[in-house]
Amino acid sequence: MTGMTSPRPSPELPAALRRGKEELHASHRALPLEEKVRMVIELQALALPPIARRRPLKYYERQWPLNELDTSR
């Protein structure tokens, strides 16, 4: 594979990716706190099982219980 180079992206690609990232962050800022917490819990559900398969989870690594969220506020 000597001599083979991958083509460089056009300058528009990084700019478009930055705009998309800014739009995503703006949409997340507009979400209510309850929805943000639900997103964190969903991400924990994805991330913690692989860690738990490799080693015991530390006390602060347990998944937050969803049923303890008070949504009446």
KEKE-346656 format. One line per field, with one value per atom (N, C-alpha, C): y, x negated, z negated; residue number from 1. Coordinates in steps of 0.001 Angstrom, whole numbers. Layout:
py <- [Y, ...]
px <- [X, ...]
pz <- [Z, ...]
k <- [NUM, ...]
//
This chain:
py <- [-1188, 0, 1253, 1095, 2235, 3120, 4415, 5354, 5679, 4943, 5222, 6206, 7248, 8217, 8387, 8661, 8897, 10359, 10638, 12018, 12852, 14082, 14990, 15470, 15667, 16172, 17622, 17983, 19372, 20273, 21548, 22468, 22596, 22279, 22391, 21314, 20163, 19064, 19417, 19885, 20244, 21350, 22306, 23387, 22835, 21912, 21313, 20480, 19771, 18981, 19888, 21005, 21951, 22529, 22882, 23416, 22383, 21135, 20081, 19884, 19951, 19799, 20956, 22169, 23332, 23199, 22713, 22540, 21472, 20393, 19342, 19881, 20610, 21174, 22165, 22962, 23913, 23177, 22087, 21345, 20694, 20230, 19637, 20693, 21902, 22969, 23312, 23180, 23546, 22484, 21291, 20224, 20517, 20055, 20196, 19284, 19625, 18888, 17408, 17084, 15688, 14875, 15475, 14766, 14581, 15575, 15457, 14328, 14215, 13144, 11793, 11695, 10442, 10044, 11019, 10726, 10169, 10750, 10255, 8820, 8527, 7174, 6182, 6585, 5704, 5441, 6471, 6288, 5389, 5514, 4630, 3186, 2977, 1615, 1000, 1832, 1326, 1122, 2006, 2002, 1082, 928, 194, -1324, -1992, -3451, -3942, -3318, -3798, -3614, -2528, -2303, -3363, -3656, -4647, -6045, -6347, -7650, -7787, -6666, -6696, -6653, -5933, -5773, -5356, -5520, -5049, -3523, -3056, -1613, -1003, 194, 934, 1484, 1902, 2328, 3503, 4348, 5521, 5242, 4016, 3681, 2985, 2800, 2113, 3015, 2380, 3138, 3810, 5038, 5753, 5075, 4832, 4232, 5253, 4889, 5788, 6044, 5061, 5217, 6207, 6630, 7600, 9039, 9226, 10581, 11164, 12377, 13053, 13926, 13514, 14265, 15236, 15431, 16306, 17763, 18055, 19446, 20216]
px <- [-821, 0, -866, -2114, -3003, -2586, -2610, -2272, -794, 56, 1480, 1839, 2518, 2958, 4460, 5070, 6506, 6739, 7783, 8050, 8441, 8024, 8361, 9803, 10512, 11887, 11879, 12949, 13061, 13214, 12892, 13032, 14474, 15429, 16834, 17224, 16577, 16948, 16739, 15562, 15417, 16381, 16629, 17562, 18966, 19383, 20717, 20814, 19742, 19753, 19843, 19124, 19205, 20609, 21221, 22595, 23552, 23406, 24269, 24089, 22845, 22569, 23192, 23064, 23662, 25180, 25795, 27248, 27674, 26912, 27219, 27126, 26062, 25907, 27029, 27425, 28520, 29827, 30080, 31317, 31287, 30125, 30025, 30186, 29685, 29859, 31332, 32117, 33532, 34385, 33846, 34624, 34865, 35986, 36215, 35249, 35025, 34083, 34440, 35723, 36139, 35695, 35791, 35388, 33878, 33135, 31675, 31253, 31937, 31624, 31965, 33083, 33441, 32374, 31822, 30769, 29524, 29174, 28019, 28258, 29466, 29785, 29720, 30200, 30120, 28660, 27829, 26412, 25731, 26129, 25592, 25963, 27185, 27634, 26806, 26286, 25433, 23992, 23495, 22072, 21715, 22580, 22208, 22125, 22987, 22865, 21507, 20922, 19593, 18528, 18628, 17678, 17875, 19146, 19446, 18992, 18938, 18449, 16945, 16237, 14780, 14344, 15118, 14738, 15965, 15905, 17031, 17154, 18391, 18617, 18327, 17788, 17567, 18916, 18978, 20260, 20863, 20045, 20546, 20822, 20603, 20827, 22165, 22947, 24228, 25181, 26082, 27038, 28053, 28408, 29404, 30754, 31482, 32819, 33800, 34432, 35350, 36614, 37044, 38301, 38182, 36985, 36818, 36902, 36994, 37088, 38447, 38433, 39677, 40028, 41020, 41388, 42532, 42901, 44030, 43618, 42341, 41893, 42140]
pz <- [0, 0, 0, 366, 446, 1605, 1361, 2415, 2503, 1799, 1850, 736, 1099, 106, 234, -887, -833, -476, 270, 659, -565, -562, -1657, -1481, -2584, -2456, -1993, -1364, -906, -2131, -2016, -3159, -3650, -2785, -3177, -4189, -4137, -5034, -6505, -6929, -8341, -8774, -7883, -8217, -8411, -7558, -7691, -8966, -9291, -10530, -11753, -11733, -12857, -12999, -11870, -11922, -12500, -12058, -12581, -14070, -14520, -15946, -16740, -16219, -16881, -16948, -15871, -15862, -16863, -16948, -17918, -19335, -19636, -20974, -21294, -20309, -20528, -20818, -20099, -20345, -21724, -22158, -23495, -24584, -24351, -25342, -25522, -24471, -24526, -25232, -25471, -26097, -27580, -28117, -29554, -30331, -31579, -32406, -32496, -32615, -32730, -31517, -30337, -29120, -29086, -29549, -29603, -30542, -31685, -32636, -32018, -31322, -30641, -29615, -28917, -27946, -28646, -29798, -30564, -31003, -31474, -31934, -30771, -29609, -28437, -28049, -28122, -27813, -28844, -30113, -31148, -30842, -30396, -30092, -28964, -28080, -26997, -27443, -28285, -28631, -29789, -30758, -31970, -31808, -31055, -30938, -30421, -29398, -28982, -30065, -30807, -31903, -32977, -33302, -34346, -33945, -32653, -32217, -32431, -32403, -32567, -34025, -34850, -36257, -37054, -38376, -39192, -39101, -39040, -38998, -40363, -40355, -41593, -42062, -43309, -43874, -43106, -42536, -41820, -40342, -39895, -38492, -38250, -39254, -39041, -38259, -37543, -36751, -37665, -37333, -38105, -37910, -38995, -38840, -38259, -37182, -36502, -37311, -38081, -38826, -39980, -40335, -41412, -40908, -39621, -39090, -39409, -39919, -40210, -39013, -38255, -37059, -37327, -38577, -38893, -38996, -38862, -38985, -37736]
k <- [1, 1, 1, 2, 2, 2, 3, 3, 3, 4, 4, 4, 5, 5, 5, 6, 6, 6, 7, 7, 7, 8, 8, 8, 9, 9, 9, 10, 10, 10, 11, 11, 11, 12, 12, 12, 13, 13, 13, 14, 14, 14, 15, 15, 15, 16, 16, 16, 17, 17, 17, 18, 18, 18, 19, 19, 19, 20, 20, 20, 21, 21, 21, 22, 22, 22, 23, 23, 23, 24, 24, 24, 25, 25, 25, 26, 26, 26, 27, 27, 27, 28, 28, 28, 29, 29, 29, 30, 30, 30, 31, 31, 31, 32, 32, 32, 33, 33, 33, 34, 34, 34, 35, 35, 35, 36, 36, 36, 37, 37, 37, 38, 38, 38, 39, 39, 39, 40, 40, 40, 41, 41, 41, 42, 42, 42, 43, 43, 43, 44, 44, 44, 45, 45, 45, 46, 46, 46, 47, 47, 47, 48, 48, 48, 49, 49, 49, 50, 50, 50, 51, 51, 51, 52, 52, 52, 53, 53, 53, 54, 54, 54, 55, 55, 55, 56, 56, 56, 57, 57, 57, 58, 58, 58, 59, 59, 59, 60, 60, 60, 61, 61, 61, 62, 62, 62, 63, 63, 63, 64, 64, 64, 65, 65, 65, 66, 66, 66, 67, 67, 67, 68, 68, 68, 69, 69, 69, 70, 70, 70, 71, 71, 71, 72, 72, 72, 73, 73, 73]
//
